Amino acid sequence: MTHTTVPVIFDLDGTLVDPAGGITDGIAAALTELGLPVPDKSRMDAMIGPKLSHSLTEIAGVPAAQLKDAIRIYRAHYASTGIAQSRLYPGIRGLLEDFVAAGRPIAVATQKPEGLARIVLAHHGIAGLFHSIRGSAADEAASPGTGSAPEGSVPEGKAGIVAAALSDLAAADPAAAGRAVMVGDRAQDVAGAAANGLDCIGVGWGFAPDGELHAAGAVEIVHNTTALHATINRLSERPGTTALNEVHTDGNV
């Protein structure tokens, strides 16, 4: 099997899209409106990637009784101004278009609510490139999972969301889906991939603190899209994992 048939599952925020303050500004607005303290920048950045309800309760300390209101205020702020603040990371559009042109299926697995993920991807004009877009439930204060999944098949957490994307890919080509790779910027991306038997390539332009991707077990860490393209091709051509490396190549990001 050639590398052009091996699918890639991408995380969204911090991997494909730079929120550029859209997420953290929305969280700060919600906390301020509720009279809650706003964490410092490092803790705010740590809230990008994990499930929002988890970040609000575990990092920002939002009381359970105020969680639904915090999410509601955040969502309104993000929809009105946050999406417009976001941008694709340099080189991402070309990378995705190259993969599609080469016949490589691509998917998104994000802990952002699935419907919102589709809106963000459509805003940047790339939603149509993906074979599958999977995310969490619309009501993050309730049960996690994909908004479009049939009753009884709602996946749990990042591992379940990756599994849903992988299932979509397998429906088109089971053999190729079995060789898929994940690309993400946080430890939960690596863990979600590992739970599904997939290697995960970490990207150094996201929001992971120093050492997080190494500790999580990312098979490689890249620092630009040129290196990401080359690494995906190389990993696709052989089974198993590779030794952890830091990959630097002149190019984007």
C-alpha positions in Angstrom: 0.0 0.0 0.0 1.4 3.4 -0.9 1.3 6.3 1.5 -1.3 8.2 -0.5 -4.1 5.9 0.8 -3.3 6.2 4.5 -5.7 8.5 6.3 -4.8 11.2 8.7 -7.1 12.3 11.6 -6.4 15.9 12.7 -7.2 17.7 16.0 -8.7 21.2 15.4 -7.7 24.0 17.8 -3.9 24.3 18.1 -3.3 21.9 15.2 -5.3 23.2 12.2 -6.6 26.4 13.5 -5.0 29.1 15.7 -7.8 30.4 17.9 -5.8 33.7 18.2 -7.4 34.7 21.5 -10.9 33.7 20.4 -11.2 30.9 22.9 -9.4 32.5 25.9 -11.2 35.9 25.4 -14.5 34.1 25.4 -13.6 32.2 28.6 -12.4 35.4 30.2 -15.7 37.1 29.3 -17.7 34.3 30.8 -15.8 34.3 34.0 -15.9 38.0 34.3 -19.7 38.1 33.7 -20.2 35.5 36.4 -18.0 37.4 38.9 -15.3 34.6 38.9 -11.5 35.2 38.8 -9.8 34.9 35.4 -6.7 32.6 35.5 -3.3 33.8 34.4 -2.2 33.4 30.7 -0.5 30.1 31.2 -3.6 28.5 32.7 -5.8 30.1 30.1 -3.7 28.6 27.3 -3.9 25.2 29.1 -7.7 25.4 28.6 -7.3 25.2 24.8 -7.7 21.6 23.6 -9.3 19.8 26.5 -13.1 19.5 26.8 -14.4 23.0 27.7 -16.5 21.8 30.7 -13.4 20.0 32.1 -11.2 23.1 31.7 -13.8 25.4 33.3 -14.2 23.2 36.3 -10.7 21.9 36.8 -8.6 24.8 35.7 -10.8 27.9 36.1 -12.6 26.5 39.2 -16.1 27.3 37.9 -18.6 25.9 40.5 -20.9 23.1 39.1 -23.9 25.4 39.6 -22.5 28.0 37.3 -21.1 25.7 34.6 -24.0 25.8 32.2 -24.1 29.6 32.4 -20.3 29.8 31.8 -20.6 27.6 28.7 -23.6 29.6 27.4 -21.8 32.9 27.8 -18.7 31.6 26.3 -20.5 30.1 23.3 -22.3 33.4 22.6 -19.0 35.3 22.7 -17.2 32.8 20.6 -19.9 32.7 17.9 -20.1 36.5 17.7 -16.4 37.3 17.7 -14.2 34.3 18.5 -14.5 32.5 15.2 -13.6 35.6 13.3 -10.4 36.0 15.4 -9.2 32.5 14.4 -6.9 31.7 11.5 -5.4 28.7 9.9 -1.8 28.0 10.8 0.6 28.8 8.0 0.9 26.0 5.4 -2.2 24.1 6.7 -4.5 24.8 3.7 -1.8 23.7 1.2 -1.0 20.6 3.2 -4.7 19.5 3.3 -5.2 20.3 -0.4 -2.1 18.3 -1.3 -3.4 15.3 0.7 -6.8 15.4 -0.9 -5.3 15.8 -4.4 -3.1 12.7 -3.7 -6.1 10.7 -2.6 -5.3 10.6 1.1 -8.5 10.7 3.2 -8.4 13.2 6.0 -10.7 13.6 9.1 -11.1 15.9 12.1 -11.5 14.6 15.7 -12.0 17.5 18.2 -13.4 18.0 21.6 -15.1 21.1 20.3 -18.8 20.5 19.8 -19.2 18.9 16.4 -21.6 21.5 15.0 -19.3 24.3 16.0 -16.3 22.5 14.6 -18.1 22.3 11.2 -18.8 26.1 11.4 -15.2 26.9 12.2 -13.9 24.7 9.3 -16.5 26.2 6.9 -15.5 29.7 8.0 -12.0 28.9 6.8 -13.2 27.2 3.6 -11.8 23.8 4.3 -14.8 21.8 5.7 -15.4 20.2 2.3 -11.9 18.6 2.3 -12.6 16.2 5.2 -14.1 12.8 4.8 -15.3 13.0 8.4 -15.7 15.7 11.1 -16.3 14.4 14.6 -16.6 16.3 17.8 -18.3 16.5 21.2 -22.0 16.9 22.0 -23.6 20.3 21.7 -24.3 20.5 25.4 -20.9 20.0 27.0 -22.3 20.1 30.5 -24.3 17.0 29.7 -22.8 13.9 28.0 -19.8 14.1 25.6 -19.9 12.6 22.1 -20.8 13.6 18.6 -23.8 15.5 17.8 -24.6 13.5 14.7 -24.0 10.0 16.1 -27.1 7.8 16.4 -28.6 7.2 19.8 -26.6 4.7 21.7 -23.4 5.3 19.8 -22.2 8.6 21.4 -18.5 8.3 22.0 -16.9 9.2 25.4 -14.1 11.7 25.4 -11.3 12.1 22.9 -10.8 8.4 22.5 -14.4 8.0 21.5 -14.3 10.9 19.1 -11.2 9.5 17.4 -12.9 6.1 17.2 -16.0 7.8 15.5 -13.8 9.4 12.9 -11.9 6.2 12.4 -15.2 4.3 11.9 -16.2 6.8 9.2 -12.9 6.3 7.4 -13.2 2.5 7.7 -16.6 2.6 6.1 -14.9 3.8 3.0 -11.7 1.7 3.2 -11.2 -0.6 6.2 -7.7 -1.6 5.2 -6.5 2.0 4.9 -8.2 3.1 8.1 -6.3 0.5 10.0 -3.1 2.4 9.1 -4.3 5.9 10.0 -2.3 8.3 11.9 -3.4 11.1 14.3 -2.0 14.7 14.4 -2.5 16.9 17.5 -1.0 19.4 19.8 -2.0 18.1 23.3 -1.6 15.0 25.4 -5.2 14.1 25.0 -4.7 13.8 21.3 -1.9 11.3 21.8 -4.0 9.4 24.4 -7.0 9.3 22.1 -4.9 8.0 19.3 -3.2 5.4 21.4 -6.6 4.1 22.7 -7.5 3.4 19.1 -4.1 1.8 18.3 -2.9 4.8 16.3 0.4 6.7 16.3 0.1 10.4 17.0 2.4 13.0 15.6 2.7 16.0 17.8 2.8 19.6 16.4 5.0 22.1 18.2 3.0 25.1 17.2 0.0 24.4 19.4 -0.6 24.9 23.1 1.1 22.0 24.9 3.5 23.0 27.7 7.1 22.1 27.2 7.6 18.3 27.5 3.9 17.4 27.4 3.9 15.7 24.0 7.1 13.8 24.8 5.7 12.6 28.0 2.4 11.6 26.4 4.2 9.4 23.9 3.9 11.3 20.6 5.7 9.2 18.0 7.3 12.3 16.6 7.1 16.1 17.1 7.2 18.4 14.2 7.6 22.2 14.1 6.3 23.1 10.6 4.0 21.8 8.0 6.8 20.7 5.6 8.1 18.4 8.3 4.6 17.2 9.1 4.0 16.3 5.4 7.3 14.4 5.2 6.7 12.6 8.5 3.2 11.4 7.6 4.5 10.1 4.3 7.3 8.2 6.1 5.2 6.8 8.9 2.6 5.8 6.3 5.1 3.6 4.4 5.9 1.3 7.3 4.0 -0.4 10.1 4.4 0.3 13.8 5.9 3.4 15.4 9.2 5.2 15.1 11.6 6.4 17.8 10.6 9.7 19.2 12.3 12.6 17.3 12.2 16.3 17.1 11.7 17.1 13.4 12.7 20.5 12.0 12.5 21.3 8.3 12.8 24.7 6.7 9.3 25.7 5.6 6.0 26.8 7.1 5.0 27.5 10.7 
